[in-house]
C-alpha cells in the first residue's frame, strides 16, 4: 500500500499552489456572450467541488483545510461577487446549466444566492431542460446535481446512466483519452464525488476492478498526469481500492516543488495566465486524488487493525 505521507503531501502542495494562484480563477465580465462568457465559470465550479470533498473527508492538515476555506471564500466573494456573477450568467444564457452546476457545491457549503435559486427552480420545470443536448455523461451529471439540490432528476439517474459508455462495459482496449475522461466523471457522479462508493452498480464496479489497473499503467506510461490523477480518484472510489504504489510515486514525482501538477509530461511555459489555464485542472485533480486516497488508506488501516 502506498505511503500515506506521500499521498497527503501531493494534496498539501496542490492546495498551496492553488492558493498562491487564486487570482487565476477569474471571470471575463466583458466577454461577448457569443464567444463564451460562461467559459470561465468552469474552473470556479471545479474548485468548489474539490474544496467540498476536502472538507467532507476531514483528513486534511490544519493549514491545508484553512487554505481551502480561504480559497472558497475568495471564489465566492471576489470571483463570483457573492453569487451575483452567477445571476448575470443565468441572465446572459437563461437555459444554460452552467450557473446551476457552479452554484450547487457553494450552496452545499452554506453560501446562498436567492435570485439564482428562483431561476434554478423555474428552469427545471421547463421541457427545454430535459431536451438540452449534451453528452450522456454530462446528462448523468445534471441529473445527479438535480437530486443533490433537492429537485426531481429529469431524466432519472438510472435512465441517464444506461446510455453512458461505462454502463455498457464495452471492450476495455478501445478506451482512449476522451472515453477515459467520460469513465472517470461517470464514476464521480455515481459516487457523489467519492462520498458514496456504494453508488457504483456491482457490474460496473467489477468491470473497473478488472480493467482500471491496465488503464492506470497506460496513462502512467504516457505521463498524462491529469488523466492519471482522475483514474487514481476512480481507484479510491472502488469497494477495494488498490492505491497503486508505482502510479502514486510517479504522480508525486511529477508534481513541481511549488505544488503545481502538469497536465502531461512536464510543466508548460509562457504567459502566467496561459500556464494557469493549463495547470489548474491537473492541480485540482491532484488535491482531489490525494484527499480521497488518504481517506481510503486510513479506512483500510482501520479495517486491518
N, C-alpha and C positions, 0 to 999 in steps of 0.2 A: 504493500500500500504506500502511496506517495506521502512524503513527509508533510505533515500539516503546516509546519512553519513555512515551507517553500510555497505552498498554495496560498497561505494567508499573505505572504509578502507580495505576491503578484497583485492582489487586490488592494493592499495598502498603498503600493506605489501608483497604481492606476488612479485611485481617488486623489492622491497628491497632485498628479498631473492635471486631472480634470478641474480641481480647484484652482490651480495656478493658471489655467487657460479658460476660466469660466466665461470670460467676455467673448470667447468664440461662439458661445451659444447665443447668437444674436439673430434678430429678425431684420427684414428689409421692408420697413413700412412703406417706402416709396416705390416698391416693385410694381410693375404693371401686372394686374391680375392675370392677363393672358400669358404671361411668362412665368407665373408661379409664385404668387405672394405667399401661398401656404407651404411652399417647399422647405422653408427654413424652420417650420414648426416641428418637423420630424425629429431632429436631434434633441429638442427640448422634451418631447414626449418620451423619447428613449431614456433620457437622463432621469426623468421622474420614475419610470418603471424600475430602473436598476436601483435607484435610491430606496424605493419601496421594498424591494427584495432585501436589500441590506438591513433595513430597519426590522423587517419581519423575521429574518433568520436569527438576529441577535448574537452573531458570532464575531462581529467586527470589533476591533480595538477601539478604545475611547476616542483617540484622535481621528480615526477613520470615520467613526459614527458622527463625530462633531462636524467634520468637514462635509460629510454627506448632507447633514441638516442645513449647514450654511449654503451648500450648493442649491438645494431645493428651494430654500427661502429666496436666494438670489434669482433663481429662474422664475419664480412666481412674481416676486416684487418688481424686479428690474427688467427681466426679459419680456415677461408677459404683462407687465404693468398691472399687477393684481388681477389678472384674468381678462382685462379689458381688450387686450390684443386678440384673445380667442373670440370675443364677441365680434370684433371687427372682422376677423377671418370668416366667421359664420355669415356675417352680412355680405362679405365680398363674394363668397361661394355658398349660398344658402343650403344646398343639398350635399355639400362635401362632408364626409365623415371625419375629416382630419381634426377639426376643433374638438369634437366629441372624444376621439381617440386620445388626444393630448390631455384633455381635461380629466379623464377618468382617474389616472393614478394620482393626480393632485387632489381630486375630490376624496379619494380613499385615504389620503394623508391628512385630511382635515381642512383643505382650502375650499373656498366657495365662491362661485360667481352666479348669482341668481338669474341674471338675464340670459346667460348661456344655458342654464338648466331649463328654462322655459322653452328655449329654441330646440333643445335636445328632445324634450317630450313631444313637442309639436312635430318635429321632423320624423320621429319614429312611428307616427301614426300614418304617414304618407306611404302610398304604394310605391312611390319613387325610391324609398329607402330599400325595399326588398328588390326592386328592379335594378338598383345600382350595379353596373357591370364592373366586375373585378375578378381577381384570381380566386380559385377555390380556397386556398389557404387564407387569404385575407378575408374572404366571406366568413370563414370559420372564426377568425379573429373578431370580426364585428359582432357576430352572434355571441361569442364569449364575453365581449365587453358589454353588450346589452344586458346579459344575465348579471354580471357583476354590478352594473349600475342599478339594477332592480327593475329593468324593463323586460318584456317578453321577447325572447330572441326571434327574429324574423330573418331567415328560417331558423328552426330549432338546430342546436349544435349537432345533434345526431345526423340530421339531414345534410347539413353543410359538410360534415366530416366525410360522408360517403363518397363524395366526388373529388376528394384530395388524392394526390399521388400516393401518400403514405398509407391511407386506408386500404388501398388496393394491393399493397405489398408486392409491387412488381419485381422484375428481375433486378437484383441489387447491383449488378455490374453496369447498369445503364445510368447510374447516378453521376451527374456532373454538377457544376457549381450552382446553377440556378435551382436544380432539383434539390440539392443538398440544403440550400437555404430554406426552401419550402418545407423540407422534412423537419429542420430544427424549429421553425416557427410553428409548425403544426403541433409539435411536442410542447412548446412553450404554452400554447393556448389550451391544449387539452389538460395540462397540469397546473394551469394558472401560474405560469412562470415559476414552476418548481415547488409551489406550495402543496400541491396535491398529486404526488406520483401515482396514486391510485386512479387518477383520471385517465390514464392510458389504458385503452382496451387490451385485454390479455393477448390477443393475436398480434397487435401492434407492438406491445412490449416484448413478446417473444421474437418477433422479426428484428427489432432493434438490438436485442441482446445478442442475436446471432451475427448480424452484419455491421453493427456500429464499429467494432474493433477494426475491421478492414477499412472502413471509410476513414477512421481516425489515422490509420497508418498511411493511407493515400495522401491526405492533405498535410500530414506531417512531412512526408517526403517532398511535397511541393512547396513547403514553407508558406502555406496560406494561413497565416496566423488568425485572421479574422474568422474564417470558417472553422478552423480547428478549435478556436475558443468556443464557438457555438456548439460544436459537436461534443466538447467536454461538458458543456451545460446539459446536453441531452443525456450523456452518460450519468450525470448526477441526478437526473430525473427518473432513471430506471429503478425497478424494485431492488436490484442488487448492482449498484454501480461498480465498475472496475477501477475507477480512479487511476487510469493508465499512467504508470510512473514514467516511462520514456517520453510519452507525449507531454506530460506536465513539466518535466525537466527541460525539454526543448522549448516549450511555450514560455517558461520563466526565463530561459537564456535569451530569447528573442526580445524580451522587454528591455527598454532603454533605461539607463541609470535614473532618468527623471520620471520614470513611470509610464511613458508613452509606449504603446504597442503598435508596431507597424502592421498594415493590413496584409502585406506579403513581403517575404524576404527581408529587406532592410528598410530603414526609415527614408521617406521621400525628402526632397529638398525643395526650397523655393520660398515664395511669399508665406508669411506666418499664417494668414487665414486659409490659404490653399492647403498648407500642411495640416492645419487643424481639421479641415473638412475631410481629409484622407485618413486621419488618425483617430478622430474622436470615437468612431464606432468600434474599432477593434479594442480601444482602451476601455470603453464602457463594457464590452463583452468580457474583457479580462477581469474587470471588477465583478461582473455577474457570475462568471465561472468560478472565481475564487471564493466568493461568499457562499455559493451553493455547495461547492465541493467541500469546503471547510466544514460546513454544517453536516454534510453526509459522512465525512470522515469521523467526526465526533459521534455521530449516531452509530456508526459501525463499531467504534471502540466501546461505546456503552453496551451494545448488544453482546460484544465478546467478553465483557467483564462479568 
